[in-house]
Amino acid sequence: MNASLHKNYVGAIERGQYNVSLRNACRLADALDVPLAELVVGQLPSKPATETDALRATITNLLRRQSAAKLRTILNVVRELTKSRS
């Protein structure tokens, strides 16, 4: 994990000795590759029920960090791939 936070600070947060700022919570979520909401709520991601669910989760995680321009390009590619071929 590389959240650019000192390991002692992270440990103190885990032990409840410090409150974490929103900025640092976002850094931790990114480093752990989990949505911030899951980190805050304290729920661990459940194992996907199907291969389709696992693929959706992987795609979602890959898309989280993309710029708006890149997401528009990806959307256009997906639209082309999913067009009806009748």
N, C-alpha and C positions, 0 to 999 in steps of 0.2 A: 504494500500500500504506500502510495506517495501522495499525501495530501498537503505537503509542505508545512506540516505541523510537527513540533517536537514530540517524540514518543512519550515523554513524561507528561506532557500536556494532554495528549490523547488518553493516556492511562488515568489521569486525574478526572477527565470527563467521564470515562467509563465507571469510575468509582463514585461519581456524583459529587466530587469535590469542587468542580467548577461548572458554571453554566456556559454553554457554548453559544457563540454568536451565530446569527443566520449565515454569515459569510463562511465561517468555519464549518458549520453543519453542511453547507453545500459542497465545500471542499472534501469533507469526509464521505459524503454520498457519492461524489464523482470518483473518489479513489476506491471506494468499495463497489462501484458500478451498480448502485441501487438507486431507485428514485428517492428523492428527499423525503417524500411522504412515508415511505416504508421505514426509513431511518428514524423519523420522528415518532411514528406510531409504535415502532418497536416490533413490527411483524417481519419475520423472515420470509422471503419468497418461497412459496410452496412449490413442490416438484410439479412440473407440467403434467397434466393428465394424459395428453396425447403428443405425438410427434408434431402435429400441427400447432398445438399450444406452445411447444418448445421453440418451434421456428418463429412463431409470432413474437415471443418474448425476445428472442435473439435479434430479430429485425428491429423491434422497438428500441432495444438498448443501443443498437448501432445508429439509429436515427436521432437519438436524444441529443447528440453533440454536434449535429450538422447545422450549417448556416441556412438561412432562409433560401438563398440562391441555390444551394446544393439540394435542398429539399424540393424546390420547384422542379429541378431537373429530374430528380428521382421520381417525383409524382408523374411527370410526363412519360418516363420510361415504363413505370408500372401501368399507366393507362394504356400504353401501346401493347404491353404484354398481355393485358387482360381483355383486350378488345375481342368481341365475338368474331370468329373466323367463318362466318356463314356465307 
